[in-house]
């Protein structure tokens, strides 16, 4: 639109047309470079090349890692086998130390100086399967308290052990890879056992109803067929070397306080061997000639090597061990084991109060067990803490019955040690009782005034009306010593 005419006239332009014109010129200026950008022809090839380069890099990385896997796996295998070799060293040492006395000094000193084995093959003649070295030392160094959790050995010596605690270090090697494991062990050991039937307590009252029993302190061992699960099929014999022979019946020295009239423990024990037939059933070391064996009263002898204090120390250590399981028998719920023909070493346990015929493993010669029953105080001396009935029942290791009687009614065979201990206790073999114990029996009465200060009615600590055989066997004692629960493992760590 034009307003006016001629020079100087005012020209009015349509605003919309002017804006369109401006943008048209702008688009024309952009065409030389905007067009190619919008054109995507040829982009696939660079993208494909880029993806190929990336995939090739990943493939090379994976191939490189895969090439290292056999080496990693081999190293892991070597480390694992070296550790297992080390564990085998600990187990080997543990197994071989079970027969050592509670005092470790015999190993700590010369000639071994604590070196149990050097470069021992896991399988003899096959060192390629790994070797181990085991070192044992006393816990006498100041820093050992933190390791053992106990005060250091009072001896303060590397070669003299007084607290039965040692530090065991096993070093295992496989194809140049080495690992170490350290364990702290307490040797609970076994107490000295002076007789096939030992009575270290404060009473020695015995009853023999007939001459069908046998108590023999000579050293017996299994000669053949020893792996037969049926004890009646094994062949036992007397050792030619009788250096380990014990008394038939061993008692405490001194006088039994509640006897009326006063008499020694020895005379008290001999009292019921009142005829030659019964006396001939007791055999063992001759107290008048210790190198020889005899029958009768001369193998009923006092011996203080197993004192009440020694017995109690042993029992306390066993009870405190974290691996000891104590089965509770009460006056209202007494424990009973019933034999199982199919599984004689796994009889059925019952108490009439919730435990009903539960299987209980009593162990075997190759795998002995610690079986511990604890009863209750019964001043009437009539409480049977454990009843064994139903045949057969057999086992191996250590059987402990505390505070109450052990009553055997049928066939019972045992390899190891049977301990009846505590207040108002007795080992009772009833008329139907038979079988053989190869090892030892300990009947330890701890209450001296059972039956009153002047006992008019004897409470028998050992009662024999059946036909049991108690035969001392060092082999059986060693079987009991192999019970792993008789040792306390304080710690186990990899160095």
Secondary structure, DSSP 8 states (H G I E B T S, - for coil): -EES-STT-EE---HHHHHHHHHHHHHHHHHHHHHHHH--TTHHHHHHHHHHHHHHHHHHHHHHHHHHHHHHHHHHHHHHHHHHHHHHHHHHHHHHTTTS-S--HHHHSTTTTTEEEEEEESSTT-GGG-EEEEEEEES-STTHHHHHSS---TT--SS--SSSEEEEEEEEEETTEEEEEEEEEEE-------EEEEE-SS---EEE-SS--EEE-S-EEEEE-TT-SSGGGSEEEE-S--TT--EEEEE-SSEETT-SS-EEHHHHHHTT--SHHHHTTEEEEETTEEEEEEEGGGGEEE--SS-HHHHHHHHHHHHH-TT--EEE--SSS-EEEE--SS-TTEEEEE-SSS--SEEEE-B-SSSBEEEEEE----TTS--EEEEEESS-EEEEEEEEEESSEEEE-SBEEEEEEEEEEESS--EEE-TT-EEEEEEEEEEEE--TTTTTTTTSS---SEEE-SEEEEEE-HHHHHHHHT-GGGEEEEEEEE-
